[in-house]
Amino acid sequence: MKNPWSYGQNEFYDTLTNGNLVTAFLGSYITTIQIIQNQNGTYTLDYTITNTSGWDSATRFRIDNDGDGTHDGIFENTSRNDSNSINLGGNINQIWNWQEIIN
């Protein structure tokens, strides 16, 4: 089961109102949950969250210039040390994974 979480207008206002900089940094991300039935009657929930923080996300200022329904960034994402880009920083790919066992 995949569930995207989107950093939208309400989350942007929350960032401004409450100073929630972590939410602003993470932006949108995808959560995947795999449910595994164990032989003893319990279930293992395997969570994975994936996110790329890059220039596109960091410079997306609530404007949809091309009318595709997605806010546009000023700079495209780039790999770190890409000599063909602005060469400041680059993508940070984050993957979190954990498991929980429930009855």
Backbone as XML, in Angstrom:
<?xml version="1.0"?>
<chain id="A" units="angstrom">
  <residue number="1" name="MET">
    <atom name="N" x="0.845" y="-1.160" z="0.000"/>
    <atom name="CA" x="0.000" y="0.000" z="0.000"/>
    <atom name="C" x="0.902" y="1.238" z="0.000"/>
  </residue>
  <residue number="2" name="LYS">
    <atom name="N" x="0.716" y="2.122" z="-0.988"/>
    <atom name="CA" x="1.483" y="3.368" z="-1.070"/>
    <atom name="C" x="0.563" y="4.540" z="-0.766"/>
  </residue>
  <residue number="3" name="ASN">
    <atom name="N" x="1.089" y="5.488" z="-0.010"/>
    <atom name="CA" x="0.306" y="6.645" z="0.363"/>
    <atom name="C" x="1.183" y="7.889" z="0.279"/>
  </residue>
  <residue number="4" name="PRO">
    <atom name="N" x="0.970" y="8.741" z="-0.736"/>
    <atom name="CA" x="1.765" y="9.973" z="-0.804"/>
    <atom name="C" x="1.233" y="11.022" z="0.163"/>
  </residue>
  <residue number="5" name="TRP">
    <atom name="N" x="2.141" y="11.793" z="0.757"/>
    <atom name="CA" x="1.761" y="12.946" z="1.572"/>
    <atom name="C" x="2.274" y="14.164" z="0.844"/>
  </residue>
  <residue number="6" name="SER">
    <atom name="N" x="1.403" y="15.115" z="0.633"/>
    <atom name="CA" x="1.755" y="16.267" z="-0.179"/>
    <atom name="C" x="1.849" y="17.530" z="0.663"/>
  </residue>
  <residue number="7" name="TYR">
    <atom name="N" x="2.939" y="18.238" z="0.487"/>
    <atom name="CA" x="3.139" y="19.527" z="1.145"/>
    <atom name="C" x="2.400" y="20.562" z="0.319"/>
  </residue>
  <residue number="8" name="GLY">
    <atom name="N" x="1.193" y="20.916" z="0.762"/>
    <atom name="CA" x="0.354" y="21.839" z="0.013"/>
    <atom name="C" x="0.233" y="23.195" z="0.701"/>
  </residue>
  <residue number="9" name="GLN">
    <atom name="N" x="-0.779" y="23.920" z="0.307"/>
    <atom name="CA" x="-0.978" y="25.281" z="0.796"/>
    <atom name="C" x="-1.207" y="25.317" z="2.309"/>
  </residue>
  <residue number="10" name="ASN">
    <atom name="N" x="-2.016" y="24.412" z="2.848"/>
    <atom name="CA" x="-2.264" y="24.410" z="4.295"/>
    <atom name="C" x="-0.979" y="24.139" z="5.071"/>
  </residue>
  <residue number="11" name="GLU">
    <atom name="N" x="-0.140" y="23.220" z="4.563"/>
    <atom name="CA" x="1.129" y="22.914" z="5.233"/>
    <atom name="C" x="2.087" y="24.102" z="5.141"/>
  </residue>
  <residue number="12" name="PHE">
    <atom name="N" x="2.039" y="24.813" z="4.019"/>
    <atom name="CA" x="2.848" y="26.025" z="3.858"/>
    <atom name="C" x="2.459" y="27.060" z="4.912"/>
  </residue>
  <residue number="13" name="TYR">
    <atom name="N" x="1.148" y="27.263" z="5.104"/>
    <atom name="CA" x="0.689" y="28.217" z="6.120"/>
    <atom name="C" x="1.074" y="27.759" z="7.525"/>
  </residue>
  <residue number="14" name="ASP">
    <atom name="N" x="1.020" y="26.434" z="7.776"/>
    <atom name="CA" x="1.447" y="25.897" z="9.064"/>
    <atom name="C" x="2.924" y="26.214" z="9.304"/>
  </residue>
  <residue number="15" name="THR">
    <atom name="N" x="3.728" y="26.092" z="8.265"/>
    <atom name="CA" x="5.151" y="26.420" z="8.380"/>
    <atom name="C" x="5.326" y="27.884" z="8.786"/>
  </residue>
  <residue number="16" name="LEU">
    <atom name="N" x="4.581" y="28.764" z="8.154"/>
    <atom name="CA" x="4.694" y="30.192" z="8.470"/>
    <atom name="C" x="4.176" y="30.511" z="9.868"/>
  </residue>
  <residue number="17" name="THR">
    <atom name="N" x="3.028" y="29.929" z="10.232"/>
    <atom name="CA" x="2.391" y="30.225" z="11.506"/>
    <atom name="C" x="3.136" y="29.629" z="12.684"/>
  </residue>
  <residue number="18" name="ASN">
    <atom name="N" x="3.526" y="28.362" z="12.563"/>
    <atom name="CA" x="4.108" y="27.634" z="13.693"/>
    <atom name="C" x="5.609" y="27.422" z="13.582"/>
  </residue>
  <residue number="19" name="GLY">
    <atom name="N" x="6.221" y="27.908" z="12.519"/>
    <atom name="CA" x="7.650" y="27.725" z="12.353"/>
    <atom name="C" x="8.047" y="26.271" z="12.176"/>
  </residue>
  <residue number="20" name="ASN">
    <atom name="N" x="7.180" y="25.478" z="11.557"/>
    <atom name="CA" x="7.421" y="24.049" z="11.385"/>
    <atom name="C" x="8.376" y="23.831" z="10.210"/>
  </residue>
  <residue number="21" name="LEU">
    <atom name="N" x="9.659" y="24.066" z="10.442"/>
    <atom name="CA" x="10.658" y="23.992" z="9.376"/>
    <atom name="C" x="10.933" y="22.559" z="8.924"/>
  </residue>
  <residue number="22" name="VAL">
    <atom name="N" x="10.718" y="21.579" z="9.800"/>
    <atom name="CA" x="10.938" y="20.184" z="9.409"/>
    <atom name="C" x="9.958" y="19.797" z="8.312"/>
  </residue>
  <residue number="23" name="THR">
    <atom name="N" x="8.699" y="20.164" z="8.473"/>
    <atom name="CA" x="7.697" y="19.863" z="7.458"/>
    <atom name="C" x="8.055" y="20.550" z="6.151"/>
  </residue>
  <residue number="24" name="ALA">
    <atom name="N" x="8.516" y="21.779" z="6.229"/>
    <atom name="CA" x="8.902" y="22.504" z="5.024"/>
    <atom name="C" x="10.084" y="21.827" z="4.339"/>
  </residue>
  <residue number="25" name="PHE">
    <atom name="N" x="11.063" y="21.349" z="5.110"/>
    <atom name="CA" x="12.231" y="20.699" z="4.523"/>
    <atom name="C" x="11.851" y="19.371" z="3.866"/>
  </residue>
  <residue number="26" name="LEU">
    <atom name="N" x="11.036" y="18.567" z="4.549"/>
    <atom name="CA" x="10.660" y="17.270" z="3.994"/>
    <atom name="C" x="9.779" y="17.412" z="2.772"/>
  </residue>
  <residue number="27" name="GLY">
    <atom name="N" x="8.874" y="18.384" z="2.786"/>
    <atom name="CA" x="7.977" y="18.541" z="1.660"/>
    <atom name="C" x="7.109" y="17.314" z="1.464"/>
  </residue>
  <residue number="28" name="SER">
    <atom name="N" x="6.883" y="16.944" z="0.226"/>
    <atom name="CA" x="6.056" y="15.786" z="-0.097"/>
    <atom name="C" x="6.899" y="14.522" z="-0.045"/>
  </residue>
  <residue number="29" name="TYR">
    <atom name="N" x="6.273" y="13.419" z="0.370"/>
    <atom name="CA" x="6.989" y="12.144" z="0.430"/>
    <atom name="C" x="6.002" y="11.003" z="0.271"/>
  </residue>
  <residue number="30" name="ILE">
    <atom name="N" x="6.533" y="9.794" z="0.067"/>
    <atom name="CA" x="5.694" y="8.610" z="-0.138"/>
    <atom name="C" x="5.940" y="7.622" z="0.993"/>
  </residue>
  <residue number="31" name="THR">
    <atom name="N" x="4.849" y="7.126" z="1.585"/>
    <atom name="CA" x="4.911" y="6.092" z="2.613"/>
    <atom name="C" x="4.387" y="4.789" z="2.011"/>
  </residue>
  <residue number="32" name="THR">
    <atom name="N" x="5.177" y="3.736" z="2.152"/>
    <atom name="CA" x="4.755" y="2.404" z="1.712"/>
    <atom name="C" x="4.649" y="1.522" z="2.946"/>
  </residue>
  <residue number="33" name="ILE">
    <atom name="N" x="3.528" y="0.814" z="3.079"/>
    <atom name="CA" x="3.326" y="-0.087" z="4.216"/>
    <atom name="C" x="3.045" y="-1.483" z="3.670"/>
  </residue>
  <residue number="34" name="GLN">
    <atom name="N" x="3.849" y="-2.435" z="4.110"/>
    <atom name="CA" x="3.622" y="-3.835" z="3.757"/>
    <atom name="C" x="3.160" y="-4.549" z="5.024"/>
  </residue>
  <residue number="35" name="ILE">
    <atom name="N" x="2.052" y="-5.269" z="4.930"/>
    <atom name="CA" x="1.500" y="-5.998" z="6.072"/>
    <atom name="C" x="1.774" y="-7.484" z="5.872"/>
  </residue>
  <residue number="36" name="ILE">
    <atom name="N" x="2.469" y="-8.068" z="6.844"/>
    <atom name="CA" x="2.856" y="-9.477" z="6.760"/>
    <atom name="C" x="2.193" y="-10.230" z="7.909"/>
  </residue>
  <residue number="37" name="GLN">
    <atom name="N" x="1.446" y="-11.297" z="7.594"/>
    <atom name="CA" x="0.822" y="-12.115" z="8.628"/>
    <atom name="C" x="1.846" y="-13.134" z="9.125"/>
  </residue>
  <residue number="38" name="ASN">
    <atom name="N" x="2.119" y="-13.107" z="10.436"/>
    <atom name="CA" x="3.070" y="-14.030" z="11.047"/>
    <atom name="C" x="2.361" y="-15.332" z="11.437"/>
  </residue>
  <residue number="39" name="GLN">
    <atom name="N" x="3.137" y="-16.386" z="11.612"/>
    <atom name="CA" x="2.565" y="-17.697" z="11.929"/>
    <atom name="C" x="1.926" y="-17.734" z="13.320"/>
  </residue>
  <residue number="40" name="ASN">
    <atom name="N" x="2.332" y="-16.832" z="14.212"/>
    <atom name="CA" x="1.793" y="-16.846" z="15.578"/>
    <atom name="C" x="0.540" y="-15.975" z="15.738"/>
  </residue>
  <residue number="41" name="GLY">
    <atom name="N" x="-0.039" y="-15.523" z="14.641"/>
    <atom name="CA" x="-1.264" y="-14.722" z="14.701"/>
    <atom name="C" x="-1.035" y="-13.225" z="14.782"/>
  </residue>
  <residue number="42" name="THR">
    <atom name="N" x="0.208" y="-12.791" z="14.897"/>
    <atom name="CA" x="0.507" y="-11.361" z="14.901"/>
    <atom name="C" x="0.749" y="-10.902" z="13.467"/>
  </residue>
  <residue number="43" name="TYR">
    <atom name="N" x="0.883" y="-9.593" z="13.313"/>
    <atom name="CA" x="1.174" y="-9.009" z="12.006"/>
    <atom name="C" x="2.402" y="-8.129" z="12.127"/>
  </residue>
  <residue number="44" name="THR">
    <atom name="N" x="3.248" y="-8.162" z="11.120"/>
    <atom name="CA" x="4.383" y="-7.254" z="11.032"/>
    <atom name="C" x="4.040" y="-6.185" z="10.015"/>
  </residue>
  <residue number="45" name="LEU">
    <atom name="N" x="4.128" y="-4.928" z="10.431"/>
    <atom name="CA" x="3.923" y="-3.808" z="9.526"/>
    <atom name="C" x="5.298" y="-3.251" z="9.181"/>
  </residue>
  <residue number="46" name="ASP">
    <atom name="N" x="5.633" y="-3.291" z="7.917"/>
    <atom name="CA" x="6.924" y="-2.824" z="7.426"/>
    <atom name="C" x="6.703" y="-1.475" z="6.739"/>
  </residue>
  <residue number="47" name="TYR">
    <atom name="N" x="7.199" y="-0.404" z="7.358"/>
    <atom name="CA" x="7.018" y="0.959" z="6.849"/>
    <atom name="C" x="8.276" y="1.408" z="6.123"/>
  </residue>
  <residue number="48" name="THR">
    <atom name="N" x="8.094" y="2.046" z="4.967"/>
    <atom name="CA" x="9.198" y="2.680" z="4.257"/>
    <atom name="C" x="8.725" y="4.051" z="3.788"/>
  </residue>
  <residue number="49" name="ILE">
    <atom name="N" x="9.502" y="5.064" z="4.116"/>
    <atom name="CA" x="9.221" y="6.421" z="3.639"/>
    <atom name="C" x="10.371" y="6.840" z="2.745"/>
  </residue>
  <residue number="50" name="THR">
    <atom name="N" x="10.042" y="7.342" z="1.554"/>
    <atom name="CA" x="11.066" y="7.818" z="0.629"/>
    <atom name="C" x="10.804" y="9.284" z="0.294"/>
  </residue>
  <residue number="51" name="ASN">
    <atom name="N" x="11.887" y="10.026" z="0.158"/>
    <atom name="CA" x="11.781" y="11.449" z="-0.099"/>
    <atom name="C" x="13.062" y="11.937" z="-0.749"/>
  </residue>
  <residue number="52" name="THR">
    <atom name="N" x="12.939" y="12.826" z="-1.705"/>
    <atom name="CA" x="14.088" y="13.525" z="-2.269"/>
    <atom name="C" x="13.919" y="15.005" z="-1.972"/>
  </residue>
  <residue number="53" name="SER">
    <atom name="N" x="14.874" y="15.575" z="-1.253"/>
    <atom name="CA" x="14.901" y="17.022" z="-1.034"/>
    <atom name="C" x="15.905" y="17.588" z="-2.030"/>
  </residue>
  <residue number="54" name="GLY">
    <atom name="N" x="15.427" y="18.438" z="-2.910"/>
    <atom name="CA" x="16.285" y="18.986" z="-3.950"/>
    <atom name="C" x="15.936" y="20.431" z="-4.245"/>
  </residue>
  <residue number="55" name="TRP">
    <atom name="N" x="16.591" y="20.970" z="-5.250"/>
    <atom name="CA" x="16.382" y="22.374" z="-5.610"/>
    <atom name="C" x="14.959" y="22.649" z="-6.059"/>
  </residue>
  <residue number="56" name="ASP">
    <atom name="N" x="14.366" y="21.735" z="-6.818"/>
    <atom name="CA" x="13.001" y="21.946" z="-7.289"/>
    <atom name="C" x="12.062" y="22.161" z="-6.111"/>
  </residue>
  <residue number="57" name="SER">
    <atom name="N" x="12.183" y="21.290" z="-5.115"/>
    <atom name="CA" x="11.335" y="21.386" z="-3.928"/>
    <atom name="C" x="11.633" y="22.650" z="-3.132"/>
  </residue>
  <residue number="58" name="ALA">
    <atom name="N" x="12.903" y="22.959" z="-2.977"/>
    <atom name="CA" x="13.298" y="24.107" z="-2.151"/>
    <atom name="C" x="12.906" y="25.447" z="-2.762"/>
  </residue>
  <residue number="59" name="THR">
    <atom name="N" x="12.747" y="25.494" z="-4.074"/>
    <atom name="CA" x="12.433" y="26.768" z="-4.742"/>
    <atom name="C" x="11.029" y="26.776" z="-5.335"/>
  </residue>
  <residue number="60" name="ARG">
    <atom name="N" x="10.148" y="25.916" z="-4.830"/>
    <atom name="CA" x="8.766" y="25.836" z="-5.294"/>
    <atom name="C" x="7.937" y="26.789" z="-4.446"/>
  </residue>
  <residue number="61" name="PHE">
    <atom name="N" x="7.589" y="27.941" z="-5.001"/>
    <atom name="CA" x="6.952" y="28.999" z="-4.219"/>
    <atom name="C" x="5.471" y="29.164" z="-4.491"/>
  </residue>
  <residue number="62" name="ARG">
    <atom name="N" x="4.722" y="28.053" z="-4.468"/>
    <atom name="CA" x="3.267" y="28.073" z="-4.541"/>
    <atom name="C" x="2.744" y="28.652" z="-5.855"/>
  </residue>
  <residue number="63" name="ILE">
    <atom name="N" x="3.501" y="28.541" z="-6.944"/>
    <atom name="CA" x="3.043" y="29.056" z="-8.228"/>
    <atom name="C" x="3.040" y="27.919" z="-9.242"/>
  </residue>
  <residue number="64" name="ASP">
    <atom name="N" x="1.939" y="27.801" z="-9.997"/>
    <atom name="CA" x="1.825" y="26.795" z="-11.046"/>
    <atom name="C" x="1.868" y="27.515" z="-12.385"/>
  </residue>
  <residue number="65" name="ASN">
    <atom name="N" x="3.073" y="27.750" z="-12.905"/>
    <atom name="CA" x="3.232" y="28.514" z="-14.144"/>
    <atom name="C" x="2.737" y="27.772" z="-15.384"/>
  </residue>
  <residue number="66" name="ASP">
    <atom name="N" x="2.871" y="26.451" z="-15.408"/>
    <atom name="CA" x="2.515" y="25.706" z="-16.616"/>
    <atom name="C" x="1.115" y="25.095" z="-16.569"/>
  </residue>
  <residue number="67" name="GLY">
    <atom name="N" x="0.361" y="25.329" z="-15.492"/>
    <atom name="CA" x="-1.026" y="24.894" z="-15.409"/>
    <atom name="C" x="-1.228" y="23.392" z="-15.271"/>
  </residue>
  <residue number="68" name="ASP">
    <atom name="N" x="-0.200" y="22.654" z="-14.791"/>
    <atom name="CA" x="-0.350" y="21.199" z="-14.661"/>
    <atom name="C" x="-0.831" y="20.764" z="-13.284"/>
  </residue>
  <residue number="69" name="GLY">
    <atom name="N" x="-1.171" y="21.714" z="-12.410"/>
    <atom name="CA" x="-1.683" y="21.393" z="-11.083"/>
    <atom name="C" x="-0.613" y="21.206" z="-10.031"/>
  </residue>
  <residue number="70" name="THR">
    <atom name="N" x="0.660" y="21.333" z="-10.408"/>
    <atom name="CA" x="1.769" y="21.182" z="-9.471"/>
    <atom name="C" x="2.536" y="22.499" z="-9.395"/>
  </residue>
  <residue number="71" name="HIS">
    <atom name="N" x="2.883" y="22.892" z="-8.172"/>
    <atom name="CA" x="3.672" y="24.111" z="-8.017"/>
    <atom name="C" x="5.047" y="23.902" z="-8.635"/>
  </residue>
  <residue number="72" name="ASP">
    <atom name="N" x="5.564" y="24.918" z="-9.294"/>
    <atom name="CA" x="6.823" y="24.805" z="-10.032"/>
    <atom name="C" x="7.993" y="25.370" z="-9.238"/>
  </residue>
  <residue number="73" name="GLY">
    <atom name="N" x="9.126" y="24.698" z="-9.344"/>
    <atom name="CA" x="10.357" y="25.189" z="-8.746"/>
    <atom name="C" x="11.080" y="26.106" z="-9.712"/>
  </residue>
  <residue number="74" name="ILE">
    <atom name="N" x="11.942" y="26.926" z="-9.175"/>
    <atom name="CA" x="12.741" y="27.821" z="-10.015"/>
    <atom name="C" x="13.924" y="27.062" z="-10.616"/>
  </residue>
  <residue number="75" name="PHE">
    <atom name="N" x="14.546" y="26.175" z="-9.817"/>
    <atom name="CA" x="15.681" y="25.383" z="-10.281"/>
    <atom name="C" x="15.289" y="23.907" z="-10.325"/>
  </residue>
  <residue number="76" name="GLU">
    <atom name="N" x="15.813" y="23.183" z="-11.295"/>
    <atom name="CA" x="15.577" y="21.738" z="-11.371"/>
    <atom name="C" x="16.464" y="21.023" z="-10.364"/>
  </residue>
  <residue number="77" name="ASN">
    <atom name="N" x="16.043" y="19.819" z="-9.956"/>
    <atom name="CA" x="16.873" y="18.999" z="-9.079"/>
    <atom name="C" x="18.182" y="18.667" z="-9.773"/>
  </residue>
  <residue number="78" name="THR">
    <atom name="N" x="19.221" y="18.470" z="-8.980"/>
    <atom name="CA" x="20.537" y="18.140" z="-9.529"/>
    <atom name="C" x="21.262" y="17.199" z="-8.570"/>
  </residue>
  <residue number="79" name="SER">
    <atom name="N" x="22.135" y="16.387" z="-9.103"/>
    <atom name="CA" x="22.976" y="15.548" z="-8.255"/>
    <atom name="C" x="24.051" y="16.415" z="-7.617"/>
  </residue>
  <residue number="80" name="ARG">
    <atom name="N" x="24.571" y="15.953" z="-6.488"/>
    <atom name="CA" x="25.657" y="16.690" z="-5.855"/>
    <atom name="C" x="26.882" y="16.675" z="-6.756"/>
  </residue>
  <residue number="81" name="ASN">
    <atom name="N" x="27.616" y="17.773" z="-6.748"/>
    <atom name="CA" x="28.850" y="17.936" z="-7.535"/>
    <atom name="C" x="28.615" y="17.808" z="-9.033"/>
  </residue>
  <residue number="82" name="ASP">
    <atom name="N" x="27.415" y="18.157" z="-9.510"/>
    <atom name="CA" x="27.124" y="18.165" z="-10.938"/>
    <atom name="C" x="27.691" y="19.448" z="-11.532"/>
  </residue>
  <residue number="83" name="SER">
    <atom name="N" x="28.705" y="19.328" z="-12.376"/>
    <atom name="CA" x="29.384" y="20.505" z="-12.920"/>
    <atom name="C" x="28.521" y="21.274" z="-13.916"/>
  </residue>
  <residue number="84" name="ASN">
    <atom name="N" x="27.398" y="20.685" z="-14.358"/>
    <atom name="CA" x="26.507" y="21.366" z="-15.302"/>
    <atom name="C" x="25.378" y="22.119" z="-14.603"/>
  </residue>
  <residue number="85" name="SER">
    <atom name="N" x="25.436" y="22.218" z="-13.278"/>
    <atom name="CA" x="24.363" y="22.891" z="-12.547"/>
    <atom name="C" x="24.943" y="24.091" z="-11.800"/>
  </residue>
  <residue number="86" name="ILE">
    <atom name="N" x="24.130" y="24.628" z="-10.901"/>
    <atom name="CA" x="24.598" y="25.769" z="-10.116"/>
    <atom name="C" x="25.655" y="25.355" z="-9.107"/>
  </residue>
  <residue number="87" name="ASN">
    <atom name="N" x="25.853" y="24.033" z="-8.950"/>
    <atom name="CA" x="26.931" y="23.445" z="-8.153"/>
    <atom name="C" x="26.909" y="23.886" z="-6.692"/>
  </residue>
  <residue number="88" name="LEU">
    <atom name="N" x="25.726" y="24.057" z="-6.155"/>
    <atom name="CA" x="25.560" y="24.335" z="-4.728"/>
    <atom name="C" x="24.659" y="23.252" z="-4.156"/>
  </residue>
  <residue number="89" name="GLY">
    <atom name="N" x="25.212" y="22.373" z="-3.368"/>
    <atom name="CA" x="24.397" y="21.318" z="-2.776"/>
    <atom name="C" x="23.973" y="20.304" z="-3.804"/>
  </residue>
  <residue number="90" name="GLY">
    <atom name="N" x="22.740" y="19.903" z="-3.752"/>
    <atom name="CA" x="22.205" y="18.888" z="-4.645"/>
    <atom name="C" x="21.178" y="18.062" z="-3.895"/>
  </residue>
  <residue number="91" name="ASN">
    <atom name="N" x="20.675" y="17.047" z="-4.553"/>
    <atom name="CA" x="19.634" y="16.217" z="-3.963"/>
    <atom name="C" x="20.104" y="15.532" z="-2.687"/>
  </residue>
  <residue number="92" name="ILE">
    <atom name="N" x="19.199" y="15.428" z="-1.743"/>
    <atom name="CA" x="19.381" y="14.596" z="-0.555"/>
    <atom name="C" x="18.259" y="13.569" z="-0.607"/>
  </residue>
  <residue number="93" name="ASN">
    <atom name="N" x="18.637" y="12.322" z="-0.853"/>
    <atom name="CA" x="17.653" y="11.239" z="-0.920"/>
    <atom name="C" x="17.558" y="10.596" z="0.452"/>
  </residue>
  <residue number="94" name="GLN">
    <atom name="N" x="16.345" y="10.549" z="0.986"/>
    <atom name="CA" x="16.117" y="9.987" z="2.314"/>
    <atom name="C" x="15.237" y="8.759" z="2.205"/>
  </residue>
  <residue number="95" name="ILE">
    <atom name="N" x="15.631" y="7.723" z="2.931"/>
    <atom name="CA" x="14.821" y="6.507" z="3.032"/>
    <atom name="C" x="14.798" y="6.100" z="4.496"/>
  </residue>
  <residue number="96" name="TRP">
    <atom name="N" x="13.594" y="6.016" z="5.072"/>
    <atom name="CA" x="13.418" y="5.553" z="6.453"/>
    <atom name="C" x="12.656" y="4.243" z="6.387"/>
  </residue>
  <residue number="97" name="ASN">
    <atom name="N" x="13.092" y="3.282" z="7.170"/>
    <atom name="CA" x="12.416" y="1.987" z="7.203"/>
    <atom name="C" x="12.386" y="1.485" z="8.640"/>
  </residue>
  <residue number="98" name="TRP">
    <atom name="N" x="11.209" y="1.007" z="9.072"/>
    <atom name="CA" x="11.087" y="0.391" z="10.384"/>
    <atom name="C" x="9.931" y="-0.603" z="10.376"/>
  </residue>
  <residue number="99" name="GLN">
    <atom name="N" x="9.919" y="-1.467" z="11.376"/>
    <atom name="CA" x="8.873" y="-2.472" z="11.487"/>
    <atom name="C" x="8.222" y="-2.393" z="12.855"/>
  </residue>
  <residue number="100" name="GLU">
    <atom name="N" x="6.951" y="-2.720" z="12.881"/>
    <atom name="CA" x="6.191" y="-2.829" z="14.127"/>
    <atom name="C" x="5.407" y="-4.140" z="14.089"/>
  </residue>
  <residue number="101" name="ILE">
    <atom name="N" x="5.329" y="-4.811" z="15.233"/>
    <atom name="CA" x="4.552" y="-6.049" z="15.326"/>
    <atom name="C" x="3.318" y="-5.754" z="16.158"/>
  </residue>
  <residue number="102" name="ILE">
    <atom name="N" x="2.137" y="-6.126" z="15.614"/>
    <atom name="CA" x="0.876" y="-5.903" z="16.319"/>
    <atom name="C" x="0.140" y="-7.219" z="16.481"/>
  </residue>
  <residue number="103" name="ASN">
    <atom name="N" x="-0.747" y="-7.275" z="17.467"/>
    <atom name="CA" x="-1.559" y="-8.481" z="17.705"/>
    <atom name="C" x="-2.798" y="-8.465" z="16.844"/>
  </residue>
</chain>
